[in-house]
Amino acid sequence: MKILVTGANGQLGYDVCRRLAAIGYTAERDYRGIDIADLDITDEGAVHEYLQAYRPDAVIHCAAYTAVDRAEGERDTCMRVNAYGTKYLAEAAAEIGARFLYISTDYVFDGEKKGEYLPEDGVCPVSVYGESKELGEQFVRAATAQHYIVRISWVFGAHGNNFVKTMLRLSETRDTLSVVCDQIGSPTYTADLAVLLCNVIGTQHYGTYHATNTGTCSWYEFACEIFRQAGRAVKVVPVTTQEYLRMVPQQARRPKNSVMNQKKLAENGFDFLPDWKDALKRFLAEL
């Protein structure tokens, strides 16, 4: 199987390529990781031409516009990348009979549900970023039956910026930090997620999945665990979202509940990702 990975310079795409190499795939012959310098996914003609030339058997689409707050003022750019770039890739993949795996997000939900979100729950994004990813989902479903939509949340990895790195950086100059305590979810380590994605793409178990490391926490609890494991003496002060917004204004609204049910993984024979605290331990060791 020949696989094309988009967003190869991002957190997840980087680890997907690294995982493919680790399980015996040879670069160029068996897989190719590309980023914006290689292909502008918002150029429909270029996308179709590129896939026709490389002719992968599968596409793992990790490329995305992820500046959640900036997206509120850059709606057109966000939509072009996350929605229409995805559309062009999915349609081009369908033309050559390639499987298509699209990375989506907890932001397709409004976060108001009591309890875990199921893959089949209705979506209701409350930000431009969430809208763009949800529209991308619609385009994928319309373009090809050979699709996997994998919703993830709270991503952290060695190759890129994330909450863990931000906390560690801030702890170098501050001994007290205020962190939101009323938003809950599941952290997702890209190295663990990459293992799952490489397993999924080799099957015909198509459909919509939720995939995060197991266990849940608030951002406050996440921060406390980061400092505990890293051995940093930082006082973490729990604050509500409204209290935090008075201190640090944000343009985009975040889901308060990002906990997603992963039953579909087990139903199709896939292993759950390890506990998020174990993932954090391995990530810190990797750093």
N, C-alpha and C positions, 0 to 999 in steps of 0.2 A: 504493500500500500504506500502510495506517495502522498505526502501531506504538506499543505501550505498553511503556515502559521502567520497571521497578521499581528501587528503590534509587537513585533519581536524585541523591540527595545524597551518595552514596558515591563512592569512587575511580573505580570502573569505570562505574557508571551515569551519573555526571557526564560522563565522556568519551564514552560512547555517545551521549548526547543532543547533545553538542557536535559529534560526528562527523555525526550525522544532519542537524543544521543546516548544517554545512559542505558537505554534498553536495546541498543544495537542499530538504530537508524543512522544512515550515513548522510551527512549534509549534501544538499543538491540532488543526489541520486534518490534518496528516500524522503527527504523533507527539505523545506526551505523556509527560513524565517525572514519576513520582510517588514519594513516600516515605511514611514511617509517618504523617505528619500528614494525608496524603491518603487512605490506605487501610490498615487493619490487616489484613495478609494472613492473620493467624491466626483471623479471623472469617469462617467459611465462607460464611455468608449474605451478608455485605457484599461478599465477593470476587465471588460470582456476580452480585450486583446491579450491581456496578461494571462488570464486563466486558459484561454485557448492555446497559448504558446506553451505554458508549463504543464497543463493538463493534470492537475492533481486528482487523486481518488477521493480526497477529503480536504475540507478547509476547517481549521480551528480559528475562529474570528475573535481575536482578543483586542484588536485596535479599537480605541474609543476616545471620545472627548470626555474627560472626567473632572474638569474644573467646575464642580457643582455650583458654587456661588457665581462665578464669572458667567456661567451659562445663562443666568437670568438676564444679563445684558447682552449676550451674544447668542440669542435664540437661533438665528439663521445658521450660524456656523455649527452650533451643537446639533441641530437637526440634519444638516448636510452630512456630518460625519456619522453620527450614531444611528440615524434612521435611513437616510438615502444611501450612504456608503454601504450600509448593511444590505439594503435592497439590491444594489448593483452586484455585490459579491454573491448574494444568495441566488440571484437570477443567473449569473454567469456560471455558478457551480451547477445549477440545475441543467443548463445547456449541455454540459459535458458529463452529466450523470454522477457528479461528485456529492458525497455527503457533506452536510454543512452544520457546524457546531457554533452556536452564537452565545456569547457571554452576556447575560442580562444581570439584573440587579434587584435588590430589595426595594429600591426606590420606585418600582412600578406600583407599590402599595402605599396607601396613605398612612399606615401605621396606627390606625385607630382600632383594629380588631383586638378582642380579648382572646388570647391564645395564639397558637401557631398558625401561620399562613400555609395553606395547602396549595399545591401547584394549580389546582383547578379553581381557586378562589378568584372572584372578580378583581380586576385591577383598578386603581384610582390614583394615579401619580399626582403629587402636589408640588412638583418642581419642573422646570424646563428639562433638566437632565432626566428625570423620571419619565416625562412625556416622550422624550426622544428615544429612550431605550424601549419603552412600551411600543412605540410605533415601529421600531426595528423588529420587535417580536412579530407584529402583525405582518410585516413585509416578508419575514422568513417563512411564516406559515403559509402565506399565499404563494411563495415562489417554489417551494419544494416540499414534498412529503418526506424526503430523506433528511430530516432536520432534527437537531437536538438543541433545545434552549435551556441553558443552565444559569439559574439565578444565584448570585453569590452576594456576600455582604462583608463589610468591615475588613477589607483586604490588606494584608501586609506581606512584604517579601523583601529580599535582600537588594533587589535591583530596582530602586525607585523610592519615592517619598511615601510615607504612611504615618499613621498615628503613633506607632511604637517608636519610630525614629524621631518623631517630633517630641514625644515625651522625654526621650533620652537626651535630646539636644537642649530642651528647656531646663532639664535638671542640672545641666552644667553651670547655669548662671542663676538659678532660682531654687530656693529651698521650700517654697510653698506654691502650689498650683491649684486652681479651681477647675473642676471637671464635672461635666453634666452627669447627673445620676438618674434621670428619669427617661432616658432613651436606652432600650435594651435590644440586644442582638447577639450574633455569634461571630466572633473573629474568624477570618479565613486566611490560612497560611498558603501562599501561592505554590510552594514546593509540594505540599500535600494535595492541593487542588489539581496540580499538573498531572500527578499520578492518576487521579480519577479520570481526567479528561482524555488522557492517552488510552485508558481502558475503554471508556465509553465510545470513542471514535472507531474502535475496532469491532463494534457490534451493530446490529440493526434494531436496537431498542430505542427507537425514535420517540420524541415527545419532549415535554417540559419537566425539568428537574430543579430541585433546590439542593444546593451543595455548599455546606460550610463546615468548619470544624465543629465537633460536637460540644454541647454545653452552651450556656448562655450567660451573659453578664451585662452590666451597664458600662458606659464609658468610664465612669468613676471606678468601678471594680476592675476594669481592664487596666487602667492606669496604676492602681494600687498593686496589681499583680506584676506589672512591668517593673516597677521600682523594687518590689520584694525580690524578684528573681535576679534583677541586675545589681542588687545590693546598693541601691541609691537611697540616701536618707532624705526623702522628700515628703513633706506633709501635703496630702491630697485633700482638698476641701470639696465635699459634694455640694453641687448647686443644681437648681432646676434649670430647664431650658430657658425659661423666661428670665431668670436671674443672670444666666450666662449671656443672653442676647443684650442685656443692658450693659454688660461689660465689653462684649465683643460682638458687635452687630454682624449678622449674616444675611445674605440676600435670599438664599434658598431655604425652604422649609424642609426639615428632616423628619422621616417617619419615627414616631416614638417607639413603636414596636416593630422590630425587624426580624423577629424570630420566625424561621421558616421550617415547616415540617419536611423531613427528608425521606419519608416512607417509600417514595417511588424508587429511590436508589436500591433499597433492600428488595423491593418487589421484582426488580430486574437483575438481581444477582450481583450488584455492586456493593463494595464495602463502604461503610461510613468513614469519613475522615476522622483522625484521632482527636482526642480532647484538646480544646484550644489552649489549655495551660501547658500541656505537653508540647504542642506546636510552638508556643512562645519560647519554651526552654530551648528547643532545637534551633529556632530562629536566632535567639540571642547568642547561642554558641556559634552559629554560622557568621554572625556579624563580627 
